[in-house]
């Protein structure tokens, strides 16, 4: 009887353990690890900068204007961080969101690099509706792929996937409906901000003319000297805005 009573507190304590708490056995922590929810945004910002830096490696030359003209650098980084934050709200895991973001921007930047090399013509938004035709046409060109850079992207992607599997974020102490609504608002809000910026700041002729560019009438030069992300979003508005 005494043994039964001594065992009960331990059982109740195990039941009271919250789902996100780490359990210890023989001095080891169980997996997955759990991070505080407040770490999501800082981690997303840091990871988005890393993704942007990797994407810049696909450019022929990294424009010095990214660093001497802060606004141009900011406009090339903003799409990465806003898409990553939107995916973070949708997926609930900053590393999984970063893996998807890296895949999306990596594919677009590599496609832009190869298309410029093959045809002296960058990737434009209209190309996204002709993916099958683009893949068929790519077989007719002798493309020089930087396999070292491809391997770097693959390693970074693999690391993010492993981290996504091993690390979780603790849920905030809120009702389920409030958490779901907050994530939905965050996801839609980030996409809305990017769309709003696209049709205002990115579409602005005055903003475009304020950036150094040796030939504003040559699309490839514009992409190479102002950055793929900025030029791509600006190009998306040019058929509608004169």
C-alpha positions as CSV (number, residue, x, y, z in Angstrom):
1,X,0.0,0.0,0.0
2,X,2.8,2.3,0.8
3,X,4.5,1.5,-2.4
4,X,1.4,2.3,-4.3
5,X,1.1,5.7,-2.7
6,X,4.7,6.6,-3.3
7,X,4.3,5.7,-7.0
8,X,1.3,7.9,-7.6
9,X,3.0,11.4,-7.4
10,X,5.4,10.4,-10.1
11,X,2.6,9.2,-12.4
12,X,0.7,12.5,-11.8
13,X,3.8,14.5,-12.5
14,X,4.3,12.7,-15.8
15,X,0.7,13.5,-16.8
16,X,1.2,17.1,-15.9
17,X,4.2,17.4,-18.2
18,X,3.4,19.7,-21.1
19,X,3.7,18.4,-24.6
20,X,6.5,20.8,-25.5
21,X,8.7,20.2,-22.5
22,X,12.0,18.3,-22.8
23,X,12.2,15.0,-20.9
24,X,15.5,13.9,-19.5
25,X,16.7,10.3,-19.1
26,X,20.2,9.4,-18.2
27,X,21.2,13.0,-18.7
28,X,20.1,13.1,-22.4
29,X,17.4,15.3,-24.0
30,X,14.8,13.6,-26.2
31,X,14.3,14.7,-29.8
32,X,12.9,16.8,-31.3
33,X,14.4,19.7,-29.5
34,X,12.0,22.6,-28.7
35,X,12.8,26.3,-29.1
36,X,11.0,29.2,-27.6
37,X,8.4,30.7,-29.9
38,X,10.1,34.1,-29.7
39,X,13.0,32.7,-31.6
40,X,11.0,32.3,-34.9
41,X,11.3,35.8,-36.2
42,X,15.0,36.4,-35.5
43,X,15.8,33.0,-36.9
44,X,13.7,33.7,-40.0
45,X,15.6,37.0,-40.6
46,X,19.0,35.4,-40.2
47,X,18.1,32.5,-42.5
48,X,16.6,34.8,-45.1
49,X,19.9,36.7,-45.2
50,X,21.8,33.4,-45.7
51,X,19.4,32.4,-48.5
52,X,19.8,35.8,-50.2
53,X,23.6,35.5,-50.0
54,X,23.5,32.1,-51.6
55,X,21.2,33.4,-54.4
56,X,23.6,36.2,-55.1
57,X,26.3,33.6,-56.0
58,X,24.4,32.8,-59.2
59,X,25.0,36.4,-60.5
60,X,27.9,37.0,-62.8
61,X,29.2,39.7,-60.5
62,X,27.6,40.7,-57.1
63,X,26.8,44.4,-57.6
64,X,28.6,46.7,-55.2
65,X,25.4,48.8,-55.3
66,X,23.8,46.2,-53.0
67,X,26.0,47.6,-50.3
68,X,26.5,51.2,-51.4
69,X,22.8,51.8,-52.2
70,X,21.0,50.3,-49.1
71,X,17.6,50.6,-50.7
72,X,18.5,48.4,-53.6
73,X,19.9,45.7,-51.3
74,X,16.8,46.0,-49.2
75,X,14.5,45.5,-52.2
76,X,16.4,42.4,-53.3
77,X,16.2,40.9,-49.8
78,X,12.6,41.8,-48.9
79,X,11.0,39.2,-51.2
80,X,13.0,36.4,-49.5
81,X,12.2,37.4,-46.0
82,X,8.5,38.0,-46.7
83,X,8.0,34.7,-48.5
84,X,9.9,32.9,-45.7
85,X,7.7,34.6,-43.0
86,X,4.5,33.7,-45.0
87,X,5.7,30.1,-45.1
88,X,6.6,30.1,-41.5
89,X,3.1,31.1,-40.6
90,X,1.7,28.4,-42.9
91,X,4.0,25.6,-41.8
92,X,4.8,26.5,-38.2
93,X,8.5,25.5,-38.5
94,X,11.1,28.1,-39.4
95,X,13.5,25.5,-40.8
96,X,10.9,23.9,-43.0
97,X,9.8,27.3,-44.2
98,X,13.5,28.2,-45.0
99,X,13.9,24.9,-47.0
100,X,10.9,25.7,-49.2
101,X,12.1,29.3,-49.6
102,X,15.6,28.2,-50.5
103,X,14.2,25.8,-53.1
104,X,11.9,28.4,-54.6
105,X,14.5,31.2,-54.9
106,X,17.3,28.8,-55.8
107,X,15.4,27.4,-58.8
108,X,14.5,30.9,-60.0
109,X,18.0,32.2,-59.7
110,X,19.6,29.2,-61.3
111,X,17.1,29.4,-64.2
112,X,17.8,33.1,-64.6
113,X,21.6,32.4,-64.7
114,X,21.3,29.7,-67.3
115,X,18.8,31.6,-69.5
116,X,21.0,34.6,-69.6
117,X,24.0,32.4,-70.5
118,X,22.1,30.6,-73.2
119,X,20.0,33.4,-74.7
120,X,21.2,36.7,-73.1
121,X,17.6,36.9,-71.8
122,X,16.7,36.8,-68.1
123,X,13.8,35.0,-66.5
124,X,10.6,37.2,-66.6
125,X,7.3,36.5,-64.9
126,X,5.7,35.4,-68.1
127,X,8.2,32.5,-68.2
128,X,6.5,30.9,-65.2
129,X,3.5,30.1,-67.4
130,X,5.8,28.3,-69.9
131,X,7.8,25.9,-67.7
132,X,7.3,22.9,-70.0
133,X,8.4,24.8,-73.1
134,X,11.4,26.2,-71.3
135,X,12.6,22.7,-70.2
136,X,12.2,21.4,-73.7
137,X,14.2,24.4,-75.1
138,X,16.9,24.0,-72.5
139,X,17.9,20.7,-74.1
140,X,19.0,22.5,-77.2
141,X,21.7,24.5,-75.5
142,X,25.2,23.6,-74.2
143,X,24.7,25.0,-70.6
144,X,27.6,25.4,-68.3
145,X,26.3,24.5,-64.9
146,X,28.4,25.4,-61.8
147,X,28.1,22.1,-60.0
148,X,30.1,23.4,-57.1
149,X,27.4,26.0,-56.5
150,X,24.7,23.4,-57.0
151,X,26.3,21.2,-54.4
152,X,26.4,24.2,-52.0
153,X,22.7,24.7,-52.4
154,X,21.9,21.0,-52.0
155,X,24.0,20.9,-48.8
156,X,22.2,23.9,-47.4
157,X,18.9,22.5,-48.3
158,X,19.8,19.1,-46.7
159,X,20.9,20.9,-43.5
160,X,17.6,22.8,-43.3
161,X,15.6,19.6,-43.8
162,X,17.5,17.9,-41.0
163,X,16.9,20.8,-38.7
164,X,13.2,20.9,-39.6
165,X,13.0,17.3,-38.5
166,X,15.0,17.7,-35.3
167,X,13.9,21.1,-34.0
168,X,10.4,22.3,-33.2
169,X,9.0,25.6,-31.8
170,X,7.0,25.5,-28.6
171,X,3.4,26.5,-29.1
172,X,2.3,29.8,-27.6
173,X,-0.1,29.4,-24.7
174,X,-3.2,30.4,-26.7
175,X,-6.4,28.7,-27.7
176,X,-6.2,26.7,-30.9
177,X,-8.5,28.9,-32.8
178,X,-6.5,32.0,-31.9
179,X,-3.2,30.3,-33.0
180,X,-4.7,29.2,-36.3
181,X,-6.2,32.7,-37.0
182,X,-2.9,34.4,-36.1
183,X,-1.0,32.2,-38.5
184,X,-3.5,32.8,-41.2
185,X,-3.4,36.5,-40.7
186,X,0.4,36.5,-40.7
187,X,0.6,34.4,-43.9
188,X,-1.9,36.5,-45.8
189,X,-0.4,39.7,-44.4
190,X,3.2,38.9,-45.6
191,X,1.9,38.1,-49.1
192,X,-0.2,41.2,-49.1
193,X,2.8,43.4,-48.1
194,X,4.9,41.9,-50.9
195,X,2.1,42.4,-53.4
196,X,1.6,46.0,-52.2
197,X,5.3,46.8,-52.5
198,X,5.4,45.2,-55.9
199,X,2.8,47.6,-57.4
200,X,4.2,50.7,-55.6
201,X,7.9,50.7,-54.7
202,X,9.1,48.1,-57.2
203,X,6.9,49.6,-60.0
204,X,8.1,53.1,-59.3
205,X,10.0,54.7,-62.2
206,X,11.6,57.3,-59.9
207,X,12.9,54.5,-57.6
208,X,14.3,52.6,-60.6
209,X,16.0,55.7,-62.0
210,X,17.7,56.4,-58.7
211,X,19.7,53.2,-59.0
212,X,23.0,53.1,-60.9
213,X,22.6,51.2,-64.2
214,X,24.7,51.6,-67.4
215,X,21.9,50.7,-69.8
216,X,18.2,50.9,-68.6
217,X,16.9,49.7,-71.9
218,X,18.7,46.4,-71.9
219,X,16.9,43.9,-69.7
220,X,19.9,41.7,-69.1
221,X,22.0,44.7,-67.9
222,X,19.1,45.8,-65.6
223,X,18.9,42.3,-64.1
224,X,22.7,42.0,-63.6
225,X,23.2,45.5,-62.1
226,X,20.0,45.9,-60.0
227,X,19.6,42.3,-58.9
228,X,17.3,39.5,-60.0
229,X,14.7,39.8,-57.3
230,X,14.2,43.6,-57.7
231,X,14.2,43.4,-61.5
232,X,11.9,40.4,-61.6
233,X,9.2,42.1,-59.5
234,X,9.6,45.4,-61.4
235,X,9.2,43.5,-64.7
236,X,6.0,42.0,-63.4
237,X,4.4,45.4,-63.3
238,X,5.6,46.8,-66.6
239,X,2.8,45.3,-68.8
240,X,0.2,47.1,-66.6
241,X,1.9,50.3,-65.7
242,X,3.2,52.7,-68.3
